[in-house]
Amino acid sequence: MPTTHLKKLLRSSILTDHNSLAILGQPISEQFTYPTSSTIDNLRKLNAAFLISLGGKELGLARSASEFLELCASEGILGEVRDLYLRGRSLIVKEIREASKNDPEFQKTLINTARRFERGTSALKSSRDIARLWKVFFPEGAFLCGPRKKLVAELRERRKVKITSANSNPIREPLEEILFTGNILLTVPLTEDPQTLHLVPRELAYSVLEARKDQQTYWYDHPIPIGIPKEKNEVVYGLRALNEAVAFEKKARGASPTVRLKCVLSVSVTHDRLQGIAKPIVVEMIRCAGDLAHLDIYLWTENETDSLVERVLGPAARHYMGVEAEDQLKRIIGVNGEYGRHYSFLRAISALWHVCCDHRLRATFKIDLDQVFPQEQLVAETGRSAFEHFLSPMWGAKGLDSSGQPVYLGMIAGALVNHEDAAHSLFIPDVTYPKEIPKADEIIFFSRLPQALSTEAEMMARYDRDGFDSNTCVQRIHVTGGTCGILIDALRKYRPFTPTFVARAEDQAYIMSVLFEGHNGYLRYLHKDGLIMRHDKEAFAREAIEKAWPGKFVGDLARMLVFSYYARALPWGVQRIKEQIDPFTGCFVSRIPITVAYLRLALRSAWLFGRGNANQARELLETAVARLTPLLEHLGASVNPFENAFRMEKKGWDLYY
């Protein structure tokens, strides 16, 4: 039985006292037998019981662990975590059986790895030892333990594109021809004290504080807590910086002194009560940003997108196409919900803007408001200002990829540099290779490794060196939520979108929707070397980042679940998709995503308990219950739970365009 081999592997690797002490700071057996006198103590025991129960009855405490897991209190957080873990046990058994049946190579790897650990010939003392575990749970990482320079060169070679025809009509006036967009994510205040609320109209203070009592509806990586001081406010910071970047373009680079950059901002909220008051709150933030003389700012909340469908798009579909499409369009056009919803809207709005507002518009480009264009440094290190990088005739060019397939570079992507690194150079990867041995859940899944590789191979490629000629560039698969854009012609022709069920990595899910659509060339991102934004979030909003860490970690688990099932819903086959999007984007498309997600959650919680951070462990488990329970229910509802949703949303976007 395949599950027998999984049990052997777990009890002879991560569940031994020696190994769990090394990777978690405390043996799992101790976490289970530790005296209990509080809810947190019982959560520790419950989490350990789940892990021990996965090791099978041969493990000494297995019977006691299973009994505790099944008989633990059924109310409150203990009951919710127990239910999540009981569901997980049965789902893991089912998933391992199906993966072994459908993938003989996976079954062979599982058996051989289990035997190796059972014989005691492998410990978890080094990255090489851990890589043996990765062969089962994280094969993309297991293949990345070779020489770094060689791996970078190989990936860069895979991403190369030979230009066959440059864009004969490239962007010439970026301030006029590109619609800039960004997303504002709002959450409830950090404090209950109305006296500490900043940038909140007095008449809205009560409603804002009342929202703290409501159940959270949506989760984002690091939303802006309403009421934080303006020096820590991402909206104030980002818009000031964008305004200064445009001012530099006018003063130092010859841009028209009268032009104003068009900037569309979506406003998404974590709690439903905030939707009706979000717009005046953001307006107050913008007012406090000072004189933004070089920007025209347009705010879109869910109220505005609803009106767009009800008053414009719905009637237009009825009048011109003879169809009733209001409900269908409302499902896909909006800014509340998972990341995919506002991300698709911020791209798609430019096509409508071109028709209704400004015929000069030819492209859209998204930024994050915690990122800035360091204009003087860009000119000094790249020879071009931020907006001059958009003039490249490679954006919109046609070419052949490394497999000889025709591609159309209708999208563009830049790179990021961390605030603390920018003083040395713009060309320092914002994600670096890990120096420490993986810990906790990283022994099961360690995405930072392929992320660092693709950051160096794709984002740090420079066309004035690294073996490129004037007719060669790099296509990007790994992109970030900001610092990327698309030509409106490409939008209309290919109609890419991120499905509304995508909660994380919406930027990378976007291209997957049309990954192998034809149209005389696959749509791809041009890597524009030198188009670099400085990431300043850590410099001014550390408190918001620290507050949001549980949501980010659980969002990472949801990302693997969603991406794995999303890939199965696409028409091109998982293997072909992974060949294109590995190693980083593809590592979230797993053969056994439920197993990996549960192990990561339990191991990270055990690590927090083992380090004495019990309150953080509780917060993590509470967030996991809230986010993963409904997702797992949806995934279990059918064999291919996203297939119909993807098809329906694709039809909706076809109707929109």
Residue pairs with C-beta under 8 A, 6 or more apart in sequence:
1 97
2 96
2 97
2 99
2 100
2 101
2 107
2 110
3 92
3 93
3 96
3 97
4 56
5 110
5 111
5 114
6 54
6 92
6 96
6 110
6 114
6 595
7 54
7 55
7 56
7 58
8 56
8 114
8 115
8 117
8 118
9 110
9 113
9 114
9 117
9 118
9 133
9 136
10 51
10 54
10 55
11 55
11 56
11 58
11 59
12 114
12 117
12 118
12 120
13 19
13 117
13 122
13 124
13 133
14 20
14 23
14 28
14 51
14 124
14 133
14 443
14 444
14 603
15 28
15 51
15 52
15 54
15 55
15 59
17 27
17 28
17 29
17 30
18 123
19 123
19 124
20 26
20 27
20 28
20 29
20 606
21 27
22 124
22 125
23 124
23 439
23 440
23 443
23 603
23 607
24 439
24 440
24 603
24 606
24 607
24 610
25 607
25 610
25 611
26 606
26 609
26 610
28 48
28 51
28 52
28 606
29 48
29 52
29 60
29 61
31 44
31 45
31 47
31 48
31 606
31 609
31 610
32 45
32 48
32 49
32 52
32 61
32 64
32 65
32 68
33 61
34 41
34 44
34 45
35 41
36 42
36 44
36 45
39 76
39 77
39 78
39 618
40 614
40 615
40 617
40 618
42 72
42 73
42 78
43 77
43 78
43 81
43 614
43 617
43 618
43 621
44 609
44 614
44 617
45 68
46 68
46 69
46 72
46 78
46 81
46 82
46 85
47 81
47 85
47 602
47 605
47 606
47 609
47 617
47 621
48 65
48 606
49 64
49 65
49 66
49 68
49 69
49 72
49 85
50 65
50 69
50 85
50 88
50 89
50 598
50 602
51 602
51 603
51 606
52 59
52 61
52 62
52 65
53 62
53 65
53 66
53 69
53 89
54 89
54 92
54 599
55 62
56 62
57 63
59 65
69 82
69 85
69 86
69 89
70 86
72 78
72 79
72 82
73 79
73 82
74 82
77 618
77 621
77 622
77 625
80 622
80 625
80 629
81 621
81 624
81 625
83 629
84 624
84 625
84 628
84 629
85 598
85 602
87 629
87 632
88 594
88 598
91 594
91 598
91 632
91 636
92 594
92 595
92 598
95 592
95 593
95 594
95 595
96 110
96 592
96 595
99 106
99 107
99 591
99 592
100 106
100 107
100 110
101 107
103 591
106 136
106 591
106 592
109 135
109 136
109 139
110 136
113 132
113 133
113 135
113 136
116 122
116 132
117 132
122 129
122 132
123 129
124 130
124 133
124 443
126 437
127 145
127 437
127 438
128 145
130 437
130 438
130 442
130 443
131 141
131 142
131 145
132 142
133 443
133 444
134 141
134 142
134 444
134 446
135 142
137 444
137 445
137 592
137 595
137 596
137 599
138 444
138 445
138 446
138 587
138 596
140 450
140 582
140 583
140 586
140 587
141 445
141 446
141 449
141 450
141 583
141 587
143 583
144 151
144 449
144 450
144 453
144 583
148 433
148 453
151 453
151 457
152 453
152 456
152 457
153 457
155 453
155 454
155 457
155 458
155 583
156 457
156 458
156 461
156 466
156 474
157 402
158 402
159 402
159 457
159 458
159 461
159 474
159 475
159 476
159 477
159 527
160 401
160 402
160 472
160 473
160 474
160 475
161 399
161 400
161 401
161 402
161 407
161 409
161 472
161 473
161 474
161 475
161 524
162 399
162 400
162 471
162 472
163 394
163 397
163 398
163 399
163 471
163 472
163 473
164 397
164 398
164 399
164 400
164 406
165 397
165 398
165 399
166 393
166 394
166 397
167 393
167 394
167 395
167 396
167 397
168 393
169 396
170 391
170 392
170 393
170 395
170 396
171 177
171 178
171 362
171 363
171 390
171 391
171 395
172 391
173 256
173 259
173 360
174 387
174 388
174 390
174 391
175 246
175 249
175 255
175 256
175 259
175 261
175 387
176 256
176 259
176 360
177 360
177 361
177 362
177 363
178 361
178 362
178 363
178 364
178 365
178 390
178 485
179 262
179 264
179 349
179 350
179 353
179 361
179 363
179 364
179 365
180 242
180 261
180 262
180 263
180 264
180 364
180 365
180 366
180 367
181 263
181 264
181 265
181 266
181 346
181 347
181 349
181 350
181 364
181 365
181 366
181 367
182 238
182 263
182 264
182 265
182 266
182 346
182 366
182 367
182 368
182 369
182 482
183 265
183 266
183 267
183 268
183 335
183 342
183 343
183 346
183 366
183 368
183 481
184 224
184 234
184 235
184 265
184 266
184 267
184 268
184 282
184 369
185 220
185 222
185 223
185 224
185 268
185 269
185 270
186 223
186 224
186 226
186 267
186 268
186 269
186 270
186 274
186 278
186 281
186 282
187 220
187 223
187 224
187 225
187 226
187 269
187 270
187 271
187 274
188 208
188 211
188 212
188 214
188 225
188 226
188 270
188 271
188 274
189 196
189 197
189 208
189 209
189 212
189 225
189 226
189 227
189 228
190 225
190 227
190 228
190 543
190 547
191 197
191 227
192 209
192 212
194 205
194 206
194 209
196 227
197 205
197 208
197 209
197 226
197 227
198 227
198 228
198 229
198 230
198 233
199 227
199 228
199 229
199 230
199 233
199 236
199 281
199 284
199 285
199 288
200 208
200 226
200 227
200 281
200 284
201 280
201 281
201 284
204 277
204 280
204 281
207 273
207 277
208 226
208 227
208 274
208 277
208 281
210 273
211 271
211 273
211 274
214 271
214 272
214 273
215 271
216 270
216 271
216 626
217 270
217 271
217 272
218 268
218 269
218 270
218 336
218 337
218 338
219 270
219 503
219 551
219 554
219 555
219 623
219 627
220 268
220 270
220 339
220 548
220 551
221 504
221 548
221 551
221 552
221 555
222 537
222 541
222 544
222 545
222 547
222 548
222 552
223 270
223 544
223 548
224 233
224 234
224 235
224 541
224 544
225 543
225 544
225 547
226 274
226 281
228 541
228 543
228 544
230 236
230 285
230 288
230 289
231 540
232 540
232 541
232 543
232 544
233 285
233 288
233 541
234 369
234 370
234 537
234 540
234 541
234 544
235 282
235 285
235 286
235 289
235 369
236 285
236 286
236 288
236 289
237 369
237 370
237 536
237 540
237 541
238 367
238 368
238 369
238 370
238 371
238 372
239 263
239 286
239 289
239 292
239 295
239 297
239 369
240 289
240 290
240 292
241 372
241 373
241 536
242 261
242 263
242 295
242 367
242 372
242 373
243 289
243 292
243 293
243 294
243 295
244 375
245 372
245 373
245 375
245 386
245 387
246 255
246 260
246 261
246 294
246 295
247 293
247 294
248 375
248 376
248 385
249 255
249 375
249 385
249 386
249 387
250 256
250 257
250 259
250 294
252 375
252 379
252 385
253 379
253 385
253 387
253 388
255 387
260 293
260 294
260 295
260 296
261 294
261 295
261 296
262 296
262 298
262 353
262 358
262 361
263 295
263 296
263 297
263 298
264 298
264 300
264 346
264 349
264 353
265 282
265 297
265 298
265 299
265 300
266 300
266 301
266 335
266 342
266 345
266 346
267 278
267 279
267 282
267 299
267 300
267 301
267 335
268 335
268 336
268 337
268 342
269 275
269 278
269 336
275 301
275 302
275 303
275 336
276 303
278 301
279 299
279 301
279 303
282 299
283 299
286 292
286 297
300 335
300 345
300 349
301 335
302 334
302 335
302 336
305 333
305 334
305 335
305 345
306 330
306 334
308 333
309 326
309 329
309 330
309 333
310 326
313 325
313 326
313 329
313 333
313 656
314 324
314 325
314 326
314 329
317 323
317 324
317 325
317 326
317 329
317 655
318 324
318 325
321 655
323 655
325 652
325 655
328 648
328 651
328 652
328 655
329 652
329 655
329 656
331 500
331 648
331 649
331 652
332 341
332 344
332 497
332 500
332 649
332 652
332 653
332 656
333 345
333 348
333 656
334 341
334 342
334 345
335 341
335 342
335 345
336 342
337 500
338 500
338 501
338 502
338 503
338 506
339 481
339 498
339 502
339 503
339 504
339 506
340 497
340 498
340 499
340 500
340 501
340 502
340 503
340 506
340 509
341 498
341 500
343 366
343 481
343 498
343 506
343 507
343 510
344 497
344 498
344 500
344 510
344 653
346 364
346 366
347 364
347 366
347 486
347 491
347 496
347 497
347 510
348 491
348 497
348 653
348 656
348 657
349 364
350 361
350 363
350 364
350 488
350 491
351 488
351 491
351 492
351 657
353 361
354 361
354 362
354 488
361 488
362 487
362 488
362 489
363 390
363 395
363 485
363 486
363 487
363 488
364 485
364 486
364 488
364 491
365 390
365 412
365 484
365 485
366 481
366 482
366 483
366 484
366 485
367 482
367 483
367 533
368 480
368 481
368 482
368 483
370 535
370 536
370 537
370 540
370 541
371 416
371 482
371 483
371 533
371 534
371 535
371 536
372 533
372 534
372 536
373 385
373 386
373 533
373 534
374 422
374 426
374 532
374 533
374 534
375 385
375 386
377 422
377 426
378 384
378 385
378 386
378 389
378 426
378 530
378 532
379 385
381 425
381 426
381 427
381 530
382 389
382 426
382 529
382 530
382 532
383 530
384 530
386 531
386 533
389 414
389 528
389 530
389 531
390 412
390 485
390 528
390 531
392 526
392 528
394 409
394 473
394 526
394 528
395 409
395 410
395 412
395 487
395 526
395 528
396 408
396 409
396 410
396 487
396 489
396 490
397 408
397 409
397 473
397 526
398 406
398 407
398 408
398 409
398 521
399 406
399 407
399 409
399 473
400 406
400 407
401 407
401 475
401 522
401 524
405 521
405 522
406 520
406 521
406 522
407 475
407 521
407 522
407 523
407 524
408 490
408 519
408 520
408 521
408 522
408 523
408 524
409 473
409 475
409 524
409 525
409 526
410 486
410 487
410 489
410 490
410 493
410 494
410 523
410 524
411 484
411 485
411 486
411 487
411 490
411 511
411 523
411 524
411 525
411 526
412 484
412 485
412 486
412 525
412 526
412 528
412 531
413 476
413 479
413 480
413 483
413 484
413 485
413 525
413 526
413 527
413 528
413 531
414 483
414 484
414 528
414 531
414 532
414 533
415 430
415 455
415 459
415 460
415 483
415 531
415 532
415 533
416 430
416 459
416 480
416 483
416 532
416 533
416 534
416 535
417 425
417 426
417 427
417 428
417 430
417 532
417 533
417 534
417 535
418 428
418 430
418 534
418 535
418 538
419 534
419 535
419 536
419 538
419 539
420 538
420 539
421 428
421 430
422 428
422 534
426 530
426 532
426 534
427 460
427 462
427 532
429 452
429 455
429 456
429 459
429 460
430 455
430 535
431 448
431 451
431 452
431 455
432 452
433 449
433 452
433 453
433 456
434 446
434 448
434 449
434 452
438 446
439 607
440 603
440 604
440 606
440 607
441 599
441 600
441 601
441 603
441 604
441 607
442 448
443 603
444 596
444 599
444 600
444 603
445 560
445 587
445 596
445 600
447 556
447 584
447 587
447 588
450 582
450 583
450 584
450 587
451 478
451 584
453 583
453 584
454 477
454 478
454 583
454 584
454 585
455 478
458 474
458 476
458 477
458 478
458 527
459 476
459 478
459 527
461 468
461 474
461 527
461 529
462 468
462 529
462 530
463 472
463 473
463 529
464 529
473 526
473 527
474 527
475 524
475 525
475 526
475 527
476 524
476 525
476 526
476 527
477 508
477 511
477 525
477 580
477 581
477 584
477 585
478 508
478 584
478 585
479 507
479 508
479 511
479 525
480 507
481 506
481 507
482 533
483 531
483 532
483 533
484 507
484 525
486 496
490 523
491 657
492 657
493 519
493 523
494 514
494 517
494 519
494 523
495 514
495 650
495 653
495 654
495 657
496 510
496 511
496 513
496 514
496 523
497 510
497 513
497 649
497 650
497 653
498 506
498 507
498 509
498 510
498 513
499 509
499 513
499 566
499 642
499 645
499 646
499 649
500 645
500 649
501 562
501 566
501 642
501 645
502 509
502 562
502 563
502 566
503 555
503 558
503 559
503 562
504 555
504 556
504 558
504 559
504 562
505 559
505 563
505 585
505 588
508 581
508 585
509 563
509 566
511 523
511 524
511 525
512 566
512 567
512 570
512 577
512 581
513 570
513 646
513 650
514 522
514 523
515 522
515 570
515 572
515 577
515 580
515 581
516 522
516 572
516 576
516 580
517 523
537 545
538 545
550 616
550 619
550 620
550 622
550 623
551 623
551 627
553 604
553 620
553 623
554 601
554 620
554 623
554 624
554 627
554 628
555 627
556 600
557 597
557 600
557 601
557 624
557 628
558 597
558 627
558 628
558 631
559 588
560 588
560 590
560 593
560 596
560 597
561 593
561 594
561 597
561 628
561 631
561 632
561 635
562 631
562 642
563 585
563 588
563 589
563 593
564 588
564 589
564 590
564 593
565 593
565 635
565 640
565 641
565 642
566 642
566 646
567 574
567 577
567 578
567 589
568 574
568 640
568 642
568 643
569 640
569 641
569 642
569 643
569 645
569 646
570 577
570 646
574 589
577 586
577 589
578 586
578 589
580 586
581 589
590 596
594 632
594 635
597 628
601 620
601 621
601 624
601 628
604 620
605 617
605 620
605 621
606 617
608 614
608 616
608 617
608 620
609 617
634 641
635 641
